[in-house]
Amino acid sequence: MNDMQTVKVALFSPEQDRSYPIYIGNALLEQVDLLLPHLPQKRVAIVTNTTVAPLYLDRFRRALERYGICSVAIILPDGEDHKNWQTLNLIFDALLKQRCERKTTLIALGGGVVGDLTGFAAATYLRGVPFIQIPTTLLAQVDSSVGGKTGINHPLGKNLIGAFYQPRMVLTDSATLTTLSDRELRAGIAEVIKYGLIRDADFFMWLEQNITGLITRNADILNKAICRSCEIKAEIVAADERESGMRALLNLGHTFGHAIENAMGYGVWLHGEAVAAGTIMAADLSKQLKFISESDFKRIYSIFQKVGLPVIAPKLSPDDYLSLMKLDKKVEEGRMRFILLRRIGEAMMSHDIPASTLRETLLTCMANE
């Protein structure tokens, strides 16, 4: 299996053990034996999209058939702009027409949008059916497929409607990244960098040293980056599944980033692109508040720049940014909460940012034109 690695997401409650494995390696897509222990019946519904289906759907269905598993395919339109009620209903329509049951496992084969939609559908169809994540983008492999956040966007804000609902397992085949566009790959690297910034200074340094290998899709470097990212996310999710505290640290750059996505229109900026610009804004705010040094800020700016990710936010008025940021899920009693950096490798949450300092960051980090 080409040196497959396994990361465990440890989730225990008084009622049950909901822990699950993340399998990471090259050429795992057809390793159906990894799925078998997690399938209550030999019938599954595969949710994918118009981009991924021509690449992997038939191959995956043939592999399932070799193990006697029959499948229903649900092919959605591609893109963040389709992460809505209308597309969610396409999943429900297909499940109902095919008479899928409570033991029919939903399998998300695609990127973050497919995973979020499939997870939300699984959480709500027949009040809950099993689901499995098979992420095919780097961003989904290191972030959205792990941790059980599911949901859809609303015209007023990103991911505001959804549920915490954990998969039975995650199967991450890094070979699927060979068909990923350069732009999508870079967007995923933004989330990988985030993990080093919030939790692991040594990992951040390793990324600085190996960033060219990531960009050029070196298989060993990709697998190491995916594995460490998943380890960090699994640790945080195990400690705070429902984001009552430290899990919010995973949202470094996201308060600004979600505002960018909303302002520009979902899908115009990729999620990772918006997070990159948002992380620069969070780092600038951290620098202004004397948490990180100028040299640390330059390291952060430099690594995003080397990847070719946006380091300048789009031009909006500060009031527009502030209005959009107040729709963020982390707002509490009307107060915005920001994820900032105490140093590279350690994130923190802050409620009380002086308005003048926040405006200064917004003006400093925005495009002039």
Secondary structure as UniProt FT lines:
FT   STRAND          5..9
FT   STRAND          20..25
FT   TURN            29..30
FT   HELIX           32..34
FT   HELIX           36..38
FT   STRAND          43..49
FT   TURN            50..52
FT   HELIX           53..57
FT   HELIX           58..66
FT   TURN            67..68
FT   STRAND          70..76
FT   HELIX           80..82
FT   HELIX           85..97
FT   TURN            98..99
FT   TURN            102..103
FT   STRAND          105..110
FT   HELIX           112..124
FT   HELIX           125..127
FT   STRAND          131..135
FT   HELIX           138..139
FT   HELIX           140..144
FT   STRAND          149..154
FT   TURN            155..156
FT   STRAND          157..164
FT   STRAND          170..173
FT   HELIX           174..179
FT   HELIX           182..199
FT   HELIX           201..215
FT   TURN            216..217
FT   HELIX           219..239
FT   TURN            241..242
FT   HELIX           246..251
FT   TURN            252..253
FT   HELIX           254..264
FT   TURN            267..268
FT   HELIX           271..288
FT   TURN            289..290
FT   HELIX           294..307
FT   HELIX           318..325
FT   TURN            326..327
FT   TURN            329..330
FT   TURN            333..334
FT   STRAND          338..343
FT   TURN            344..345
FT   STRAND          346..350
FT   HELIX           355..365
//
